[in-house]
Amino acid sequence: MASVVPMKDKKLMNVKIGELPKWIMMWDFTPKGIGGAFQRGYYRYYNKYVNVKKGSVAGVFMVLAAYVLFNYCRSYKELKHELRRKYHLLGVEGTLCIPDHDLCPAPLNPFLS
């Protein structure tokens, strides 16, 4: 006969879809519980990637990649507009081109202006 595991001790992969809301509601959503969850996650990551006998830089690169991705997602709105604006101000051979200024070369097709 299979052993009965309490709902609180089940891992996500062992929880059935019907039990999922009940399993989520058993979590501790107090500040102390959320802090404990972050602490467990940190120690799990540290012991798996950093505190090993034959370590590599993979753990550090994972944190760095997550940091870069987070900052890119955070500033995507500004970067999107800057990307479109980047080539607008470049004239011939990459020189700065300010519209209606002497540095801007005349358009090649006079019907476009």
C-alpha positions as CSV (number, residue, x, y, z in Angstrom):
1,M,0.0,0.0,0.0
2,A,1.3,3.5,-0.9
3,S,2.4,5.7,1.9
4,V,0.2,8.8,2.5
5,V,2.2,12.0,2.2
6,P,0.7,15.1,3.8
7,M,-0.3,17.8,1.4
8,K,2.1,20.3,2.9
9,D,5.1,18.0,2.2
10,K,4.3,17.2,-1.4
11,K,6.4,18.6,-4.1
12,L,4.9,20.4,-7.1
13,M,5.5,17.5,-9.5
14,N,3.5,15.2,-7.1
15,V,0.5,17.4,-6.7
16,K,-2.5,16.6,-8.9
17,I,-4.3,19.4,-10.7
18,G,-7.4,19.2,-8.6
19,E,-5.2,19.5,-5.4
20,L,-3.3,22.5,-6.7
21,P,-5.4,25.3,-5.2
22,K,-5.5,23.6,-1.8
23,W,-1.7,23.0,-2.0
24,I,-1.0,26.7,-2.9
25,M,-3.3,27.9,0.0
26,M,-1.2,25.9,2.4
27,W,1.8,28.2,1.8
28,D,2.8,30.8,4.4
29,F,2.1,34.2,2.8
30,T,3.3,36.2,5.9
31,P,6.4,38.3,5.5
32,K,8.3,35.7,7.6
33,G,7.1,32.9,5.4
34,I,8.0,34.7,2.2
35,G,11.4,35.5,3.6
36,G,11.9,31.9,4.5
37,A,11.0,30.8,1.0
38,F,13.6,33.2,-0.5
39,Q,16.2,31.9,2.1
40,R,15.5,28.3,1.1
41,G,15.8,29.2,-2.5
42,Y,19.1,31.0,-1.9
43,Y,20.6,28.1,0.1
44,R,19.4,25.6,-2.5
45,Y,21.1,27.6,-5.3
46,Y,24.2,28.2,-3.3
47,N,24.6,24.5,-2.4
48,K,23.9,23.4,-5.9
49,Y,26.1,25.8,-7.9
50,V,28.5,27.6,-5.6
51,N,29.4,25.5,-2.7
52,V,30.6,22.4,-4.6
53,K,34.0,20.5,-4.7
54,K,34.6,21.0,-8.4
55,G,32.9,24.3,-9.0
56,S,32.9,26.4,-12.1
57,V,31.7,29.9,-13.0
58,A,28.3,28.6,-14.1
59,G,26.6,29.7,-11.0
60,V,28.0,33.2,-11.2
61,F,27.2,33.5,-14.9
62,M,23.6,32.4,-14.2
63,V,23.2,35.2,-11.6
64,L,24.8,37.7,-14.1
65,A,22.5,36.5,-16.9
66,A,19.4,36.9,-14.7
67,Y,20.6,40.4,-13.7
68,V,21.1,41.4,-17.3
69,L,17.8,40.0,-18.4
70,F,16.0,41.7,-15.5
71,N,17.5,45.1,-16.3
72,Y,16.7,44.7,-20.0
73,C,13.1,43.8,-19.3
74,R,12.9,46.8,-16.9
75,S,14.2,49.3,-19.4
76,Y,12.7,47.8,-22.6
77,K,10.3,50.6,-23.2
78,E,13.1,53.2,-23.3
79,L,15.4,51.0,-25.3
80,K,12.7,50.3,-27.9
81,H,12.3,54.0,-28.7
82,E,16.1,54.6,-28.7
83,L,16.6,51.8,-31.2
84,R,14.2,53.4,-33.6
85,R,15.8,56.8,-33.0
86,K,19.4,55.6,-33.4
87,Y,19.6,55.7,-37.2
88,H,17.4,58.8,-37.6
89,L,20.2,61.2,-36.6
90,L,22.9,59.5,-38.7
91,G,23.8,61.1,-42.0
92,V,26.3,60.0,-44.7
93,E,29.0,57.6,-43.4
94,G,27.7,57.7,-39.8
95,T,28.1,61.5,-39.2
96,L,25.6,63.2,-37.0
97,C,22.7,64.6,-39.0
98,I,20.5,67.2,-37.4
99,P,17.4,68.0,-39.5
100,D,17.4,71.4,-41.1
101,H,21.0,72.0,-40.4
102,D,24.1,72.5,-42.6
103,L,25.6,69.1,-41.6
104,C,22.6,67.3,-43.1
105,P,23.2,66.3,-46.7
106,A,20.5,67.0,-49.3
107,P,18.3,64.0,-50.0
108,L,19.3,62.0,-53.1
109,N,15.7,62.2,-54.5
110,P,14.4,65.8,-54.5
111,F,10.8,64.5,-54.7
112,L,11.1,63.0,-51.3
113,S,11.6,66.3,-49.4
